[in-house]
Amino acid sequence: MIGCGKIADGHIEQVRAIGRGEIVAVCDREPLMAEQLAVRMNVPAQYSDLARMLASERLDVVHVATPPDSHVALAAAALDAGCHVFMEKPFALDAAQAQVILDHAQRVGRHVGVNYLYNFEAPALELQGLLDTGALGDIVHLDTSYGYNLSGDYGLAVMADATHWVHRLPGKLFHNVLDHVLAKVVAHLGDEVTVKAFALRRRPETGNPIVDGMADELRFLMRSGDVTVSGLVSAHGRPVAHTLKVVGTQDSVELDYAARTLVRSARQTQPSAIGRLMPAWTQARRFAGSGWRNLGRFRRSEFHYFQCLRVLLGRFYDAVEGRGPDPVPREHILRVCRLIDQIVVATGAER
């Protein structure tokens, strides 16, 4: 495990939960960070020097949970040491760096994964089943929303510290979450995508030019062939949203990743007042069905926060062991990074 911040706990817990590997070492350039994680999680070895860890340990896989401006160098070192690499998002600072990492992995014959965990959340897996059977028809439009709570622990850290690594990202605050927003839709887009976007800041000034220069609301519109995508990233909308609506030629569905629900959109099938009365009851029944499915997952201990990461890591280790494809295809990783680049340019965030 490289990078011993908060998210590292989730990686270690889920690797152990799937029983597919043993966490033998942690590494952080700040020795105290490596020590606290090793002690808390009972990991045998701790390092503050990556080269020493790679030379001393017989590692099959390295998980990288550091800021993205370090990912190219860390991935290259791990790949050259013969390791497969699982990367935290953002995958890289830009598409050019992402290409470097992916090409390097291909050159040395190793797998690279990325933590697009929400694509493996229960409603996302249900959606994939509907798409595989053609139940929605052709995709017409996708609408995606993601909330960023600046009053939470992470948001407060970003706002209080002008040297926080988020401020070094080309897309600032949005760059840290756009992987999650875009990873859900890139499978439905081609390589040629037109992007329009704008960003604004709603919160009051703090007097710190670095913090005040960071927008906290983003809107974007994309088109790829006959498919369009609309997106909202908001630090102010309440409740904090994490949703996706998929509009198809046969049917449409609405996903709520926080509530872990997927329901088909309401439609009027009877005439007049009766027709307007029934959809609410139909939707209530569908939400109740999602509730019962979630209850079943709870009883099977599949409803914890990082269940989706557990599924993703299971599939990544399948790929490493030659028993399945990469859970996130390299072309999807590149497409996400390219779209982030386009949004950064469209909003002027790089200036």
Solvent accessible surface area in square Angstrom, and as a share of the most:
residue,aa,sasa,rsa
1,M,17,0.08
2,I,6,0.03
3,G,4,0.04
4,C,1,0.00
5,G,30,0.29
6,K,174,0.74
7,I,60,0.30
8,A,0,0.00
9,D,29,0.15
10,G,2,0.02
11,H,1,0.00
12,I,0,0.00
13,E,80,0.36
14,Q,9,0.04
15,V,3,0.01
16,R,99,0.36
17,A,50,0.39
18,I,39,0.20
19,G,62,0.60
20,R,69,0.25
21,G,38,0.37
22,E,136,0.61
23,I,21,0.11
24,V,44,0.25
25,A,3,0.03
26,V,0,0.00
27,C,5,0.03
28,D,24,0.12
29,R,220,0.80
30,E,79,0.35
31,P,77,0.48
32,L,126,0.63
33,M,73,0.33
34,A,2,0.01
35,E,77,0.35
36,Q,57,0.25
37,L,0,0.00
38,A,5,0.04
39,V,107,0.62
40,R,128,0.47
41,M,26,0.11
42,N,128,0.66
43,V,9,0.05
44,P,103,0.65
45,A,23,0.18
46,Q,81,0.36
47,Y,21,0.08
48,S,49,0.32
49,D,67,0.35
50,L,26,0.13
51,A,73,0.56
52,R,131,0.48
53,M,1,0.00
54,L,28,0.14
55,A,91,0.70
56,S,68,0.44
57,E,38,0.17
58,R,238,0.87
59,L,31,0.16
60,D,107,0.55
61,V,27,0.16
62,V,1,0.01
63,H,9,0.04
64,V,0,0.00
65,A,14,0.11
66,T,29,0.17
67,P,40,0.25
68,P,1,0.01
69,D,64,0.33
70,S,34,0.22
71,H,0,0.00
72,V,42,0.24
73,A,71,0.55
74,L,30,0.15
75,A,1,0.00
76,A,27,0.21
77,A,37,0.29
78,A,0,0.00
79,L,2,0.01
80,D,98,0.51
81,A,53,0.41
82,G,30,0.29
83,C,2,0.01
84,H,24,0.11
85,V,0,0.00
86,F,1,0.00
87,M,0,0.00
88,E,11,0.05
89,K,36,0.15
90,P,1,0.01
91,F,1,0.00
92,A,3,0.02
93,L,32,0.16
94,D,47,0.25
95,A,13,0.10
96,A,70,0.54
97,Q,51,0.23
98,A,0,0.00
99,Q,56,0.25
100,V,76,0.44
101,I,3,0.01
102,L,6,0.03
103,D,50,0.26
104,H,22,0.10
105,A,4,0.03
106,Q,125,0.56
107,R,168,0.61
108,V,53,0.31
109,G,52,0.50
110,R,86,0.31
111,H,54,0.24
112,V,10,0.06
113,G,3,0.03
114,V,0,0.00
115,N,3,0.02
116,Y,2,0.01
117,L,8,0.04
118,Y,28,0.11
119,N,47,0.24
120,F,12,0.05
121,E,7,0.03
122,A,16,0.13
123,P,0,0.00
124,A,11,0.09
125,L,60,0.30
126,E,46,0.21
127,L,12,0.06
128,Q,89,0.40
129,G,35,0.34
130,L,31,0.16
131,L,42,0.21
132,D,105,0.54
133,T,109,0.64
134,G,42,0.40
135,A,34,0.27
136,L,0,0.00
137,G,26,0.25
138,D,105,0.55
139,I,27,0.14
140,V,64,0.37
141,H,43,0.19
142,L,0,0.00
143,D,57,0.29
144,T,1,0.01
145,S,14,0.09
146,Y,31,0.12
147,G,11,0.10
148,Y,15,0.06
149,N,64,0.33
150,L,21,0.10
151,S,81,0.52
152,G,23,0.22
153,D,117,0.61
154,Y,94,0.36
155,G,1,0.01
156,L,99,0.49
157,A,45,0.35
158,V,0,0.00
159,M,39,0.17
160,A,93,0.72
161,D,60,0.31
162,A,23,0.18
163,T,110,0.64
164,H,27,0.12
165,W,57,0.20
166,V,0,0.00
167,H,12,0.05
168,R,128,0.47
169,L,3,0.02
170,P,43,0.27
171,G,3,0.03
172,K,62,0.26
173,L,1,0.00
174,F,11,0.05
175,H,3,0.01
176,N,9,0.05
177,V,8,0.05
178,L,1,0.01
179,D,0,0.00
180,H,14,0.06
181,V,0,0.00
182,L,0,0.00
183,A,6,0.05
184,K,16,0.07
185,V,0,0.00
186,V,1,0.00
187,A,63,0.49
188,H,41,0.18
189,L,9,0.05
190,G,34,0.32
191,D,99,0.51
192,E,150,0.67
193,V,17,0.10
194,T,84,0.49
195,V,22,0.13
196,K,140,0.59
197,A,19,0.14
198,F,121,0.50
199,A,34,0.26
200,L,70,0.35
201,R,83,0.30
202,R,155,0.57
203,R,20,0.07
204,P,110,0.69
205,E,126,0.56
206,T,83,0.48
207,G,64,0.62
208,N,55,0.28
209,P,110,0.69
210,I,97,0.49
211,V,4,0.02
212,D,19,0.10
213,G,61,0.58
214,M,1,0.00
215,A,23,0.18
216,D,1,0.00
217,E,2,0.01
218,L,0,0.00
219,R,75,0.27
220,F,8,0.03
221,L,93,0.46
222,M,1,0.01
223,R,147,0.54
224,S,12,0.08
225,G,54,0.52
226,D,131,0.68
227,V,21,0.12
228,T,44,0.26
229,V,0,0.00
230,S,26,0.17
231,G,8,0.07
232,L,59,0.29
233,V,1,0.01
234,S,9,0.06
235,A,4,0.03
236,H,65,0.29
237,G,35,0.34
238,R,134,0.49
239,P,123,0.77
240,V,60,0.35
241,A,34,0.26
242,H,20,0.09
243,T,44,0.26
244,L,2,0.01
245,K,75,0.32
246,V,0,0.00
247,V,42,0.24
248,G,11,0.10
249,T,81,0.47
250,Q,121,0.54
251,D,18,0.09
252,S,18,0.11
253,V,0,0.00
254,E,69,0.31
255,L,3,0.01
256,D,45,0.23
257,Y,8,0.03
258,A,81,0.63
259,A,51,0.40
260,R,20,0.07
261,T,15,0.09
262,L,13,0.07
263,V,6,0.03
264,R,82,0.30
265,S,17,0.11
266,A,52,0.41
267,R,137,0.50
268,Q,97,0.43
269,T,96,0.56
270,Q,73,0.32
271,P,108,0.68
272,S,77,0.50
273,A,59,0.46
274,I,100,0.51
275,G,0,0.00
276,R,165,0.60
277,L,101,0.50
278,M,80,0.36
279,P,22,0.14
280,A,71,0.55
281,W,165,0.58
282,T,29,0.17
283,Q,29,0.13
284,A,54,0.42
285,R,158,0.58
286,R,70,0.26
287,F,99,0.41
288,A,52,0.40
289,G,24,0.23
290,S,2,0.01
291,G,37,0.35
292,W,183,0.64
293,R,107,0.39
294,N,15,0.08
295,L,81,0.40
296,G,19,0.18
297,R,33,0.12
298,F,136,0.57
299,R,198,0.72
300,R,143,0.52
301,S,78,0.51
302,E,58,0.26
303,F,69,0.29
304,H,59,0.27
305,Y,148,0.56
306,F,36,0.15
307,Q,30,0.13
308,C,1,0.01
309,L,0,0.00
310,R,67,0.25
311,V,35,0.20
312,L,0,0.00
313,L,0,0.00
314,G,13,0.12
315,R,107,0.39
316,F,1,0.00
317,Y,16,0.06
318,D,36,0.18
319,A,1,0.01
320,V,30,0.17
321,E,88,0.39
322,G,68,0.65
323,R,151,0.55
324,G,32,0.31
325,P,119,0.75
326,D,51,0.26
327,P,26,0.16
328,V,9,0.05
329,P,44,0.28
330,R,73,0.27
331,E,86,0.39
332,H,41,0.18
333,I,1,0.00
334,L,13,0.07
335,R,31,0.11
336,V,0,0.00
337,C,4,0.03
338,R,100,0.37
339,L,2,0.01
340,I,4,0.02
341,D,41,0.21
342,Q,66,0.29
343,I,3,0.02
344,V,9,0.05
345,V,101,0.58
346,A,47,0.36
347,T,34,0.20
348,G,12,0.12
349,A,28,0.22
350,E,85,0.38
351,R,224,0.82
